Amino acid sequence: MSIEVYRDAWGVPHLRAADPEELAFAQGRVTARDRAWQLEVERHRAQGTTAAFLGAAELGWDAFVRRARLADTARRCFERLAATDPATAAWVRAYAAGVNDGLAEGAVRAPEFAATGLAAGRWEPWTPLALWLSTHILFAGFPTKLWRDEVARRLGEEWTELFATDGPGTAGSNGWVVAGGRTASGAALVAGDPHRFIEAPGVYQQIRLACPEYDVVGLAVPGVPGLAHFGHTGPVAWAITNAMADYQDLYRERLRRLPDGTVEALGPDGWAPAAAHTETIEVADAEPVRVEVIETDRGPVIIGEPRDGSAGWEGIALRHPPRVTGELGFGVLPALLRARTVADVDAALDGWVEPVNVVQAADTRGGLLHRVAGHVPVRDRANSLRVVPARDPAHAWADGPAPLPRAEVRGHAVMANARGLAAPLGVEFAPPHRAARIDELLRASTAWTPETTAAIHRDTDNPSAARLLEAVRRADEGPGVVEGRPARLSPAGSEVRRRLLGWDRRMDAESVDAGLYAAVRGAVVRRLAGHEAFAALREPAPYPELFRPWLALGPRVAFALETLLVAGPVPAGDVDRIVREALDEVGAGQPPAAWGVTHRLAPWQALPDPDDDRWPGLGGDHDCVFSTSSVPGWTDRCARASAARYVWDLADRERSRWIVPFGASGVPGDPHHRDQLPLWLRGELAPVTTDWQKLTKEQE
């Protein structure tokens, strides 16, 4: 083989090989050496086998993956890929072979294998597709439809969309493209940051892939070949955000078991056979658990425990494009690496499937692209809102997908999950704050550079605070007593009010006033969630614990606070009272610390960190450009933030910049395990180095 591995000062791998297949092998091998534990955890998650070495806590996920048939869907998609696009299938096979070649060496370096007794396994050609599915199966937030059902049933149909917001169960991003006419160099810039649940090791991997056909830097998903989301080939660069489209449906199924043990489901044409079989989930230090896997003509039944006998039961089936079409869009990945113009990127993305993204791209010829890519089925509007009855033919999918919007870029364009370009394809979008703030900042200059563009990432202004601050302003107005209760603030509450009204609205880590605002906000959220108007929603919904982030009242109130302060079932007078009580509560307690003291990083790790308190504090908030999400009222700990940040410079790729939360290596103790964390916390970026002479060659 002609594979060469180089590293930059941050340990980022730069790979060279003779052809794309050999390069894919090299990408798989270096990823396995750097991140063997991460890869194997994700492989097991995709197969529903994590409880076997992580214990009973993972049973809920494993059961869902089995019932959703993710591994089987990946096999189907790979078989179709092999039949329709054998070159891409061979490329994916080469990546999996590279992972297998490097796993043993990587496992020796990773102490987690010994700690859990896990042995490195074997990757199949379809395994990268399974990882992609498991990573994105909850991306479109289909459990929100369960929540809307609960709200309608318990609170009333008129409140079904009351809590609509970019809540804790979704993943968003910032992204922007600046045309050459508004940059110092005269060439375009593409920048942004994907917001994901933060995991350690990180969910994105900085890497360079070079062969005679192309030379690309970007952010890869460990376990998946190529650079699906963020890349710079030199002549063209691209990036994505979540389009917030709705492309997964839930069907309420009526099921029955026949005397011979087979299962039927009631569909539009009456009772029809449903595929059913039983799988066994191994559990570390516990007895195995058997789950019945059932699939109707709509899709796999992911909720609803089967029962013996002929009485029948209800279940909920999930329908999503890859399971229906056998397409996952992996043919796009090598096409992106070969792209030279935005027209190439545009043409490649016509084959994209899941997740549905808003894409921006720019090239050195002055070309610009702003479009949606992915597969959104055409069906009845009710499918996007609620769980729909399987028996009703009105909820069937049309044969072809929905048309995908696109827009012209005039000076600059912003994508931040807000209602806009993708509005016809979705129901719930992010509040407009991040998009509006980025647009405002971009309008302030016509001479953007990578360095000044990176400063936008660090913006901590919190526009969503305005509505609560207005309620705070009203808090000391009006009569002294209302309905026998004091309507005036205590002296301590008045002092909290005075400080908040003088606050600059910036969620800086060192800001004591930001900490004060967060304390008041949390107290307001808890009181709103405790109001009698929401009593019917406090009882846990009858669904698996896996879906709890979408179904818990507290987080729903927290992320819909702006709406609930001015609309909803809580009377305006009660809202004013709640705000006064929150100000008095905070004033009477210990003075809140600076925001970064309580707003500390809380990344997900397959093996929990025994020293959790060592994770650092950080600035930002959910609706800041410097987006760092907690759950107000319940915890200030930050579980979701920028999984990477980047600025692609089309004038000179060497001036591009990037960062990930931790580092290039997933191995504890490695010099590059967490060396990027200090920069990431400050919102700073590391340089992208592309000069081979400035890199260090790795010896085999």
NORSULGI-V640738 format. One record per backbone hydrogen bond with DSSP energy under -0.5 kcal/mol. CO is the residue of the C=O (numbers start at 1). NH is the residue of the N-H. If there is no record, write none. Layout:
co: (CO;CO)
nh: (NH;NH)
This chain:
co: (4;5;6;7;8;10;12;13;14;15;16;19;20;21;22;23;24;25;26;27;28;29;30;31;32;34;35;36;37;38;39;40;41;42;43;44;44;49;50;50;51;51;55;56;58;59;60;61;62;63;64;65;65;66;69;70;71;72;73;74;75;76;77;78;79;80;81;85;86;87;88;89;90;91;92;93;94;95;96;97;98;99;100;102;103;104;105;106;109;110;110;111;112;113;113;124;126;126;127;128;129;130;131;132;133;136;136;138;139;141;142;142;143;143;144;145;145;146;147;148;149;150;151;151;156;157;159;161;165;167;172;174;175;176;177;177;178;179;180;182;188;189;190;191;192;193;194;194;194;196;198;205;206;207;208;209;210;211;214;216;217;218;218;219;219;220;220;221;230;231;232;235;236;236;237;238;239;241;245;247;249;250;251;251;252;253;253;254;255;256;258;262;263;264;265;265;267;270;272;274;275;277;279;280;281;283;289;291;291;292;293;294;295;299;300;300;303;309;313;315;316;316;317;318;319;320;320;321;322;328;328;329;330;330;331;332;333;334;336;341;342;343;344;345;346;347;348;349;353;355;356;357;357;358;359;360;361;362;363;367;369;370;371;373;374;375;376;377;378;380;380;381;381;382;382;388;389;390;391;392;393;394;400;405;408;409;410;411;412;413;415;417;420;422;423;425;430;432;433;434;435;436;437;438;439;441;442;448;448;449;450;451;452;453;453;454;454;455;456;459;460;461;462;463;464;465;466;467;468;469;470;471;472;473;474;480;480;482;485;490;491;492;493;494;495;496;497;498;499;500;505;506;507;508;509;510;511;511;512;513;514;515;516;517;518;519;520;521;522;523;524;525;526;528;531;532;534;535;541;544;545;547;547;548;548;552;553;554;555;556;558;560;560;561;563;563;569;571;572;573;574;575;576;577;578;579;580;581;582;583;584;585;594;594;595;595;598;599;600;604;606;609;611;612;616;621;621;625;626;627;629;629;630;631;631;635;637;638;639;640;641;641;645;646;647;647;648;648;652;653;656;657;658;659;662;662;666;667;670;672;674;676;677;678;679;679;680;686;687;688;690;691;692;695;696)
nh: (16;698;14;696;11;664;8;208;6;210;4;23;24;25;26;27;28;29;30;31;32;33;34;35;36;666;39;40;41;42;43;44;45;46;47;48;49;52;53;54;55;284;58;59;62;63;64;65;66;67;68;69;70;69;73;74;75;76;77;78;79;80;81;82;83;84;85;89;90;91;92;93;94;95;96;97;98;99;100;101;102;103;104;106;107;108;109;110;111;113;114;115;116;117;118;127;129;130;131;132;133;134;135;136;137;139;140;141;171;144;145;146;146;147;148;149;387;150;151;152;153;154;155;156;159;160;162;164;167;170;195;193;415;191;179;413;189;182;183;448;650;178;648;176;646;174;196;643;644;641;604;220;13;218;15;216;17;214;211;209;232;207;220;229;230;205;222;224;219;238;217;364;233;234;362;231;360;358;247;321;319;388;253;317;390;255;315;266;313;264;261;258;274;256;267;272;270;267;265;263;295;293;291;282;289;286;281;279;293;294;277;301;275;296;302;318;316;257;255;253;302;303;251;300;249;323;324;325;326;353;354;332;333;334;335;336;337;338;339;345;346;347;348;349;350;350;351;352;375;357;243;359;373;241;371;239;369;237;366;363;361;407;359;357;376;377;402;379;398;383;384;384;385;385;386;252;392;268;393;395;396;380;378;372;410;411;412;179;410;177;175;430;423;425;426;246;419;436;437;438;439;440;441;442;443;444;445;184;185;453;454;455;456;456;457;457;458;458;459;626;507;463;465;466;468;469;470;471;472;473;474;475;475;476;477;487;488;485;482;494;495;496;497;498;499;500;501;502;502;503;462;508;620;511;596;512;515;595;516;517;518;519;520;521;522;523;524;525;526;527;528;529;530;531;534;535;537;538;543;547;548;550;551;551;552;556;557;558;559;560;561;563;564;565;566;567;571;575;576;577;578;579;580;581;582;583;584;585;586;587;588;589;597;598;598;599;600;618;638;200;608;612;614;615;601;624;628;627;621;642;639;640;632;634;635;631;639;602;198;629;196;643;659;192;649;657;190;650;655;656;688;647;686;645;676;677;668;670;673;665;677;680;681;682;683;684;683;658;689;690;692;694;695;697;7)
